[in-house]
Amino acid sequence: MSASTKSSSDDQILMAIGNFGRWQFLMFFVAGITLLPGTFPVLSMTFLNVKVNHWCGKPEALSSMSTAEWRKTIDNDTGCDGQAKISGQIKWEMVHHLQNNTSTDTVSEERVGDDLSVGSIECSGFDFDRSTFDSTLSTEWNIICDDAYQLSFSQSVYFGGMMIGVFVAGILSDKFGRKRVLITSVLGFSVAGVLSSFSTSYGIFLLCRFFVAAGSSGILIIIMAYLLEMVGGKWTTILGMGVQFFWVLGWLILGVLAYFIRDWRQLTFVTSISGLLVIILHWVMPESPRWLLSIGRSDEAEQIIRRIARTNTIELSEDWSLQPQIKSKDEGQFEEKSITELFKYPQLRAKTLILLVNWFSNSATYYALTLNSAALYGNIFVNFLVNGFMEIPAYSISIALLLMSGRRVPYALCILMGGVSLLGVICIPSSYERATQVVAISGKFFITISFGVIYLYSSEMFPTVLRTSGIGACSLICRFGGISAAWIALLSHYHPYLPTTIYGILAIFCGLIALFLPETKDEKIPDTIEESEQNPLMSWREAFQGRHVT
């Protein structure tokens, strides 16, 4: 029987523990709580990297002058050229006072009649607008003016760490197990995050953030693989997408924390130390029995399955054991699979390449719209929370669509609609700001759905022996998308709609090629590469006419 015709009833694990029960619910909750701290590092860039208004520092000789009066005097000059131009209304007494209290070359002046027409003062450092934030990366290390690009660079460093982290986490979790690598990842990023809050230089901060990203990035892909290996039927959709609500919860918690903690060091410390607390939860999380089976450790898998069955009030007979075809995968016969296996087999290779391109597009567009949206309109905290709340209906609709229509068509339609919405932005006159905002938000809404769906879709596409390696490879490319988002945004210098056009065209292209992927709804999750090969890509006729001949 081909993989495409197998149902969940053919799965020995699910026959023993059930598609969903008390134990799966407990593991879903444990996995979700574990995911919470993992959302903080990447989203906190919205507050750490925020650009703060700054101006030329007030000379010590004018310490009695109020900040408001000083800013009015220099017309809010940023001082990026090292000097601030003085208003022509300054009286001669002020200039003479400055000349008497500072070096003679600090103040320059030109006379036009009896008035001071032009003057400039050498900046004594910079002052920052601290009405919203007490401290940010910009205020801490004067990352302004010609150095402002370093904020984009820090985002690239972070996504670079994520790129390495997801790749390594995927390989290690397939080799050493889901639980062990998950605990190590949470512990690693938490320690690195705490250390980053005590950074004495920007370089040390970037180094710590790299390791924060490397540790936190693998959490979601491991959790997704773990959950999907333990449920069946509609619960693969509900739990696979439902875990995204913990991402949203982490988003909202961060927004509240950032509102009350306006110092970047304190915010980083609090959000990092929270990761150490969830380690306790993992004492109740066993290793994935499906992974144990895939590497031939059948006896351990049977013991765990029996405990799960008891928790789910399912009675297994004393002589119950795994069927011979899986039992025969003993340690002596098992051959470890390399990530290169993803590209050795024609069907698996084609599916992997399509998924890689789609992950890149989703990531670049999602992070470009997410990390910049909070600062675009009004209060940064309100907008950050609103954008977080928007994800709730997006994921809710995702679950409904996936339950009713499968994975392939809903995913393709959502990313297509996202691309069309983004291209629609360039058709709206610039004077219609509200309409532009609504269409752009619609684009993010559809991209949010497609980004959530592709996590589940990919997890079901790859075989157990390469599942987290496959998702890790996708996430590796995904981080290239995140890195590119910071730099594609700079193309707006040449044309304001150029970045939007790139994202829109790429999304539409990805939606079209995604139609060739096979449907995975109600299909048995493949355990071996052979089973994955038996569920091939669709032909042109099948992809666009909706028929798949099995």
C-alpha positions as CSV (number, residue, x, y, z in Angstrom):
1,M,0.0,0.0,0.0
2,S,1.4,3.4,-0.9
3,A,2.0,6.2,1.6
4,S,-0.7,8.3,0.0
5,T,-3.3,5.7,0.8
6,K,-2.4,4.8,4.3
7,S,-4.6,6.2,7.1
8,S,-3.7,6.9,10.7
9,S,-5.1,3.5,11.6
10,D,-2.0,2.0,10.0
11,D,0.2,3.8,12.6
12,Q,1.1,1.4,15.4
13,I,1.9,4.2,17.8
14,L,-1.5,6.0,17.4
15,M,-3.3,2.6,17.6
16,A,-1.7,2.2,21.0
17,I,-2.0,5.7,22.5
18,G,-4.9,7.2,20.5
19,N,-5.0,10.2,18.3
20,F,-5.4,12.6,21.2
21,G,-5.8,12.2,25.0
22,R,-4.8,13.4,28.4
23,W,-1.1,12.9,27.8
24,Q,-1.0,14.7,24.4
25,F,-2.9,17.7,26.0
26,L,-0.3,17.8,28.8
27,M,2.6,17.7,26.3
28,F,0.9,20.4,24.2
29,F,0.8,22.6,27.3
30,V,4.4,21.8,28.3
31,A,5.6,22.5,24.8
32,G,3.7,25.7,24.6
33,I,5.1,27.0,27.9
34,T,8.6,26.1,26.6
35,L,8.0,28.1,23.5
36,L,7.0,31.3,25.3
37,P,10.6,32.5,26.2
38,G,11.7,31.7,22.7
39,T,9.5,34.4,21.3
40,F,11.1,37.2,23.3
41,P,14.6,37.5,21.7
42,V,13.6,38.0,18.1
43,L,10.5,40.3,18.8
44,S,12.4,42.4,21.4
45,M,14.5,43.8,18.5
46,T,11.5,46.1,18.0
47,F,12.3,47.8,21.2
48,L,16.1,47.3,21.4
49,N,16.7,48.6,17.9
50,V,14.2,51.4,17.9
51,K,15.5,54.7,16.5
52,V,15.4,57.4,19.1
53,N,15.3,61.2,18.3
54,H,18.6,62.8,19.1
55,W,20.2,66.3,18.9
56,C,23.4,68.1,19.5
57,G,24.4,68.1,23.1
58,K,24.0,71.3,25.1
59,P,27.3,73.0,26.1
60,E,28.0,72.9,29.8
61,A,28.2,76.7,29.8
62,L,24.5,76.8,29.0
63,S,23.5,74.3,31.6
64,S,20.9,76.7,33.0
65,M,19.1,76.7,29.7
66,S,16.1,74.4,29.5
67,T,16.2,71.5,27.1
68,A,13.2,72.7,25.3
69,E,14.7,76.2,24.8
70,W,18.0,74.6,23.7
71,R,16.3,72.4,21.1
72,K,14.4,75.4,19.8
73,T,17.6,77.4,19.6
74,I,19.3,74.8,17.4
75,D,16.2,73.9,15.6
76,N,16.5,70.3,16.7
77,D,19.7,69.9,14.7
78,T,20.9,66.3,15.0
79,G,24.5,67.4,15.2
80,C,25.6,64.5,12.9
81,D,28.2,66.8,11.3
82,G,29.7,67.6,14.8
83,Q,28.2,71.0,15.0
84,A,24.8,72.6,15.5
85,K,23.6,75.7,13.7
86,I,22.4,78.5,16.0
87,S,19.2,80.3,15.4
88,G,19.7,83.9,14.0
89,Q,17.6,85.2,16.9
90,I,20.3,84.5,19.5
91,K,21.5,87.6,21.2
92,W,25.1,88.7,21.3
93,E,25.2,88.2,25.0
94,M,24.8,84.4,24.5
95,V,27.6,84.2,22.0
96,H,29.9,86.3,24.1
97,H,29.0,84.1,27.1
98,L,29.9,81.0,25.2
99,Q,33.2,82.5,24.0
100,N,34.2,83.4,27.5
101,N,33.4,79.9,28.9
102,T,34.6,77.7,26.0
103,S,37.5,77.5,23.7
104,T,37.6,80.3,21.1
105,D,37.1,77.9,18.2
106,T,33.9,76.4,19.7
107,V,31.7,79.2,18.4
108,S,31.8,80.7,14.9
109,E,29.7,83.6,13.8
110,E,28.9,85.8,10.8
111,R,27.6,89.4,11.1
112,V,24.9,90.9,8.9
113,G,24.4,94.4,10.2
114,D,23.9,94.4,14.0
115,D,22.4,90.9,14.1
116,L,23.9,87.4,14.3
117,S,22.8,85.8,11.0
118,V,24.6,82.5,11.1
119,G,26.3,80.7,14.0
120,S,27.4,77.2,14.9
121,I,28.4,75.5,18.1
122,E,30.5,72.4,18.4
123,C,28.5,69.5,19.8
124,S,29.4,68.3,23.2
125,G,28.1,64.8,22.7
126,F,24.5,64.0,22.0
127,D,21.2,64.2,23.9
128,F,18.4,61.8,23.3
129,D,14.6,61.8,23.6
130,R,14.0,59.7,26.6
131,S,10.3,60.3,26.8
132,T,9.5,56.8,25.6
133,F,12.6,54.7,26.5
134,D,15.1,55.2,29.3
135,S,17.7,53.3,27.4
136,T,18.1,51.6,24.0
137,L,21.0,50.4,22.0
138,S,21.2,53.7,20.2
139,T,21.4,55.7,23.4
140,E,23.8,53.2,25.1
141,W,26.5,53.3,22.4
142,N,25.6,56.4,20.3
143,I,24.5,54.3,17.3
144,I,23.3,57.2,15.3
145,C,24.1,59.3,12.2
146,D,26.6,57.4,10.0
147,D,26.7,54.5,12.5
148,A,22.9,54.0,12.3
149,Y,23.4,51.1,9.8
150,Q,24.7,49.1,12.7
151,L,21.2,48.6,13.9
152,S,20.4,46.8,10.7
153,F,23.6,44.9,11.1
154,S,22.6,43.7,14.5
155,Q,19.4,42.3,13.0
156,S,21.5,40.5,10.4
157,V,23.8,39.1,13.1
158,Y,20.7,37.8,15.0
159,F,19.2,36.1,11.9
160,G,22.6,34.7,11.1
161,G,22.6,33.1,14.5
162,M,19.1,31.8,13.9
163,M,20.3,30.4,10.5
164,I,23.1,28.4,12.2
165,G,20.9,27.4,15.1
166,V,18.0,25.9,13.3
167,F,20.3,24.0,11.0
168,V,22.3,22.5,13.8
169,A,19.3,21.9,16.0
170,G,17.6,20.0,13.2
171,I,20.5,17.7,12.7
172,L,21.2,17.2,16.4
173,S,17.6,16.5,17.3
174,D,17.5,13.8,14.6
175,K,20.7,12.3,15.9
176,F,20.4,12.7,19.7
177,G,16.7,13.1,20.2
178,R,14.1,15.8,20.5
179,K,14.1,16.2,24.3
180,R,17.8,16.5,24.9
181,V,18.4,19.1,22.2
182,L,15.3,21.1,23.2
183,I,16.5,21.4,26.8
184,T,20.0,22.3,25.7
185,S,18.6,25.0,23.3
186,V,16.5,26.6,26.0
187,L,19.3,26.6,28.5
188,G,21.8,27.9,26.0
189,F,19.8,30.9,24.8
190,S,18.8,31.9,28.3
191,V,22.4,32.0,29.6
192,A,23.5,33.9,26.5
193,G,20.6,36.4,26.9
194,V,21.5,37.1,30.5
195,L,25.1,37.7,29.6
196,S,24.1,40.1,26.8
197,S,22.3,42.3,29.4
198,F,25.6,42.9,31.0
199,S,27.5,43.7,27.8
200,T,30.2,46.3,28.2
201,S,30.5,47.0,24.4
202,Y,28.4,46.7,21.3
203,G,30.6,44.0,19.9
204,I,30.2,41.8,23.0
205,F,26.4,42.4,22.8
206,L,26.3,41.2,19.2
207,L,28.3,38.1,20.1
208,C,25.9,37.2,22.9
209,R,22.9,37.9,20.7
210,F,24.3,35.5,18.0
211,F,24.3,32.7,20.6
212,V,20.9,33.8,21.8
213,A,19.6,33.4,18.3
214,A,21.3,30.1,17.7
215,G,19.7,28.7,20.9
216,S,16.2,30.0,20.6
217,S,15.7,29.4,16.9
218,G,15.6,25.6,17.1
219,I,12.9,25.5,19.8
220,L,9.9,25.8,17.5
221,I,11.0,23.3,14.9
222,I,11.7,20.7,17.6
223,I,8.4,21.3,19.4
224,M,6.5,21.1,16.1
225,A,8.2,17.8,15.2
226,Y,7.6,16.4,18.8
227,L,3.9,17.2,18.8
228,L,3.2,16.0,15.3
229,E,4.9,12.7,16.1
230,M,2.4,12.0,19.0
231,V,-1.0,12.9,17.6
232,G,-3.2,11.8,14.6
233,G,-6.2,12.8,12.6
234,K,-7.5,16.4,13.0
235,W,-5.3,16.9,16.0
236,T,-2.2,17.2,13.9
237,T,-3.8,20.4,12.5
238,I,-5.2,21.6,15.8
239,L,-2.0,21.1,17.8
240,G,0.4,21.9,15.0
241,M,-1.3,25.3,14.5
242,G,-2.4,25.7,18.0
243,V,1.1,25.9,19.3
244,Q,1.4,29.2,17.4
245,F,-1.0,30.7,19.9
246,F,1.8,30.4,22.5
247,W,3.9,32.5,20.1
248,V,1.2,35.1,20.1
249,L,0.9,34.9,23.9
250,G,4.7,35.5,24.2
251,W,4.3,38.5,21.8
252,L,1.6,40.0,24.0
253,I,3.6,39.4,27.2
254,L,6.6,41.0,25.7
255,G,4.5,44.1,24.7
256,V,3.4,44.5,28.3
257,L,6.9,43.9,29.7
258,A,8.3,46.5,27.4
259,Y,5.7,49.0,28.4
260,F,6.7,48.7,32.1
261,I,10.5,48.1,31.5
262,R,11.9,50.9,29.4
263,D,15.6,50.0,29.9
264,W,17.0,47.6,27.3
265,R,19.3,45.9,29.8
266,Q,16.5,45.2,32.3
267,L,14.1,44.0,29.6
268,T,16.8,41.7,28.1
269,F,17.6,40.3,31.6
270,V,13.9,39.6,32.5
271,T,13.0,38.0,29.2
272,S,16.1,35.8,29.2
273,I,16.0,34.6,32.8
274,S,12.4,33.4,32.2
275,G,13.8,30.7,29.9
276,L,15.6,29.0,32.8
277,L,12.3,28.4,34.6
278,V,10.8,26.2,31.9
279,I,13.6,23.7,32.2
280,I,11.7,22.3,35.2
281,L,8.8,21.4,32.9
282,H,10.9,19.0,30.9
283,W,11.3,16.5,33.7
284,V,7.8,15.4,32.7
285,M,8.5,15.2,28.9
286,P,9.7,11.8,27.7
287,E,11.7,11.3,24.5
288,S,9.6,11.0,21.3
289,P,8.8,7.2,20.9
290,R,8.5,7.7,17.2
291,W,12.0,9.0,17.0
292,L,13.2,6.1,19.2
293,L,11.6,3.8,16.7
294,S,13.2,5.5,13.7
295,I,16.7,4.8,15.1
296,G,15.9,1.3,16.2
297,R,15.5,1.7,20.0
298,S,12.3,-0.2,20.1
299,D,12.4,-1.4,23.7
300,E,12.6,2.2,25.0
301,A,9.8,3.2,22.7
302,E,7.6,0.4,23.9
303,Q,8.1,1.4,27.6
304,I,7.2,5.1,26.9
305,I,4.1,4.0,24.8
306,R,2.8,1.9,27.7
307,R,3.1,4.9,30.1
308,I,1.3,7.1,27.6
309,A,-1.4,4.6,27.1
310,R,-2.0,4.3,30.9
311,T,-2.2,8.2,31.1
312,N,-4.8,8.1,28.3
313,T,-6.7,5.3,30.1
314,I,-6.0,2.9,27.3
315,E,-5.3,-0.7,28.2
316,L,-2.6,-2.6,26.3
317,S,-2.4,-6.3,26.6
318,E,0.6,-7.9,28.4
319,D,1.9,-9.4,25.2
320,W,1.5,-6.2,23.2
321,S,4.6,-5.2,21.2
322,L,5.6,-3.3,18.1
323,Q,5.0,-5.0,14.8
324,P,8.0,-6.9,13.2
325,Q,8.6,-4.4,10.4
326,I,9.5,-1.7,12.9
327,K,10.9,-4.0,15.6
328,S,13.5,-5.2,13.1
329,K,15.2,-1.8,13.1
330,D,17.5,-2.8,15.8
331,E,20.6,-0.8,16.7
332,G,22.9,-3.1,14.7
333,Q,20.9,-2.7,11.5
334,F,20.1,1.0,11.7
335,E,21.9,3.4,9.5
336,E,22.0,7.1,10.4
337,K,20.6,9.5,7.8
338,S,22.5,12.6,6.7
339,I,20.8,15.8,5.8
340,T,22.2,15.3,2.2
341,E,19.6,12.5,1.9
342,L,17.1,15.3,1.3
343,F,18.6,15.9,-2.1
344,K,19.4,12.3,-3.2
345,Y,15.9,11.1,-4.0
346,P,13.9,12.8,-6.8
347,Q,10.6,13.3,-5.1
348,L,12.0,14.3,-1.7
349,R,14.5,16.6,-3.5
350,A,11.7,18.4,-5.5
351,K,9.5,18.8,-2.4
352,T,12.5,20.1,-0.4
353,L,13.4,22.7,-3.0
354,I,9.8,24.0,-3.3
355,L,9.6,24.3,0.5
356,L,12.9,26.1,0.8
357,V,11.9,28.8,-1.6
358,N,8.5,29.2,0.1
359,W,10.2,29.5,3.6
360,F,12.4,32.3,2.3
361,S,9.5,34.3,0.9
362,N,7.4,33.9,4.0
363,S,10.2,34.9,6.3
364,A,11.4,37.9,4.4
365,T,7.9,39.3,4.0
366,Y,6.7,38.4,7.6
367,Y,9.7,39.9,9.4
368,A,9.9,43.0,7.1
369,L,6.2,43.7,8.0
370,T,6.5,42.7,11.7
371,L,9.7,44.3,12.9
372,N,8.9,47.6,11.3
373,S,5.2,47.8,11.8
374,A,5.3,48.8,15.5
375,A,7.1,52.1,14.8
376,L,5.1,53.1,11.8
377,Y,1.9,54.5,13.2
378,G,1.3,56.1,16.6
379,N,2.3,54.7,19.9
380,I,4.9,51.9,19.6
381,F,3.5,49.8,22.4
382,V,-0.1,50.0,21.2
383,N,0.9,49.1,17.7
384,F,3.1,46.3,18.8
385,L,0.2,44.8,20.8
386,V,-2.3,45.3,18.0
387,N,0.0,43.5,15.5
388,G,0.2,40.7,18.1
389,F,-3.6,40.4,18.5
390,M,-3.9,40.3,14.7
391,E,-2.2,36.9,14.7
392,I,-5.0,35.4,16.8
393,P,-7.7,35.5,14.0
394,A,-5.0,34.6,11.4
395,Y,-4.1,31.4,13.2
396,S,-7.8,30.7,14.1
397,I,-8.7,31.0,10.4
398,S,-5.7,28.8,9.6
399,I,-7.0,26.0,11.7
400,A,-10.5,26.2,10.3
401,L,-9.2,26.2,6.7
402,L,-6.8,23.3,7.3
403,L,-9.5,21.2,8.9
404,M,-11.9,21.8,6.1
405,S,-9.6,22.0,3.0
406,G,-6.3,20.4,3.7
407,R,-2.9,22.1,3.5
408,R,-2.0,22.6,-0.1
409,V,-4.8,24.8,-1.4
410,P,-5.2,27.0,1.7
411,Y,-1.5,27.6,1.9
412,A,-1.1,28.5,-1.8
413,L,-4.2,30.8,-1.7
414,C,-3.0,32.7,1.4
415,I,0.5,33.4,0.1
416,L,-1.0,34.3,-3.3
417,M,-3.4,36.7,-1.6
418,G,-0.6,38.1,0.4
419,G,1.4,38.8,-2.7
420,V,-1.5,40.4,-4.5
421,S,-2.2,42.6,-1.4
422,L,1.4,43.8,-1.4
423,L,1.4,44.6,-5.1
424,G,-1.9,46.4,-4.5
425,V,-0.2,48.9,-2.2
426,I,1.8,50.3,-5.2
427,C,-1.5,51.0,-7.1
428,I,-2.9,53.2,-4.3
429,P,-2.0,57.0,-4.6
430,S,0.4,58.1,-1.8
431,S,-2.2,60.6,-0.5
432,Y,-4.5,57.7,0.5
433,E,-2.5,56.8,3.6
434,R,-5.4,55.0,5.4
435,A,-6.2,52.8,2.3
436,T,-2.5,52.0,2.0
437,Q,-2.3,51.0,5.6
438,V,-5.4,48.7,5.4
439,V,-4.1,46.9,2.2
440,A,-0.6,46.5,3.8
441,I,-2.2,45.0,7.0
442,S,-4.2,42.7,4.8
443,G,-1.0,41.5,3.2
444,K,0.6,40.8,6.6
445,F,-2.6,39.0,7.7
446,F,-2.4,36.5,4.7
447,I,1.4,36.1,5.1
448,T,0.9,35.3,8.8
449,I,-1.5,32.5,7.9
450,S,0.8,31.1,5.2
451,F,3.8,31.3,7.5
452,G,2.0,29.4,10.2
453,V,0.7,26.8,7.8
454,I,4.1,26.0,6.2
455,Y,5.5,24.9,9.6
456,L,2.8,22.3,9.9
457,Y,2.9,21.4,6.2
458,S,6.6,20.9,6.2
459,S,6.6,18.8,9.3
460,E,4.1,16.4,7.7
461,M,6.1,16.4,4.4
462,F,9.4,15.1,5.7
463,P,10.0,11.5,6.9
464,T,10.6,10.9,10.6
465,V,14.3,10.0,10.1
466,L,14.9,13.5,8.5
467,R,12.0,15.5,9.9
468,T,13.8,18.0,12.1
469,S,16.8,18.0,9.7
470,G,14.4,19.0,6.9
471,I,12.6,21.6,8.9
472,G,16.0,22.8,10.0
473,A,17.1,23.2,6.4
474,C,14.0,25.2,5.7
475,S,14.5,27.3,8.7
476,L,18.1,27.9,7.6
477,I,16.8,29.4,4.3
478,C,14.1,31.2,6.3
479,R,16.8,33.1,8.2
480,F,18.3,34.3,5.0
481,G,14.9,35.8,4.4
482,G,15.0,37.5,7.7
483,I,18.5,38.8,7.0
484,S,17.4,40.1,3.6
485,A,14.5,41.9,5.0
486,A,16.7,44.5,6.7
487,W,18.7,45.1,3.5
488,I,15.8,45.0,1.0
489,A,14.2,47.8,3.0
490,L,17.2,50.0,2.0
491,L,16.1,49.7,-1.6
492,S,13.3,52.2,-0.8
493,H,16.1,54.8,-1.3
494,Y,15.8,54.2,-5.0
495,H,12.0,53.8,-5.1
496,P,9.7,53.8,-2.1
497,Y,7.7,50.8,-3.5
498,L,10.6,48.7,-4.7
499,P,10.8,46.5,-1.5
500,T,7.0,45.9,-1.6
501,T,7.2,45.0,-5.3
502,I,9.9,42.4,-4.6
503,Y,7.9,40.8,-1.7
504,G,4.7,40.8,-3.8
505,I,6.2,39.1,-6.9
506,L,8.1,36.5,-4.8
507,A,5.0,35.6,-2.8
508,I,2.9,35.1,-6.0
509,F,5.6,32.9,-7.5
510,C,5.8,30.8,-4.4
511,G,2.1,30.4,-4.2
512,L,2.0,29.0,-7.8
513,I,4.8,26.4,-7.3
514,A,3.3,25.4,-3.9
515,L,0.3,24.0,-5.9
516,F,2.6,21.1,-7.1
517,L,3.2,19.9,-3.5
518,P,1.2,16.8,-2.5
519,E,-1.6,17.0,0.1
520,T,-0.8,15.6,3.5
521,K,-4.1,16.0,5.3
522,D,-5.4,12.6,6.7
523,E,-2.2,10.9,5.4
524,K,0.1,8.8,7.5
525,I,3.2,10.8,8.5
526,P,6.0,9.1,6.6
527,D,8.6,7.4,8.8
528,T,11.1,6.4,6.1
529,I,12.4,8.0,2.9
530,E,10.7,5.2,0.9
531,E,7.3,6.2,2.3
532,S,8.0,9.8,1.4
533,E,8.9,8.9,-2.1
534,Q,5.5,7.2,-2.5
535,N,3.7,10.5,-2.2
536,P,5.0,12.4,-5.2
537,L,4.5,15.9,-6.6
538,M,1.4,16.7,-8.6
539,S,1.5,17.0,-12.4
540,W,0.6,20.3,-14.1
541,R,-2.9,19.1,-14.7
542,E,-3.4,17.8,-11.2
543,A,-1.9,21.0,-9.6
544,F,-4.2,23.4,-11.4
545,Q,-7.3,21.3,-12.0
546,G,-7.4,20.0,-8.4
547,R,-7.2,16.3,-9.2
548,H,-4.6,13.9,-7.9
549,V,-4.6,10.4,-9.3
550,T,-3.2,7.8,-6.8
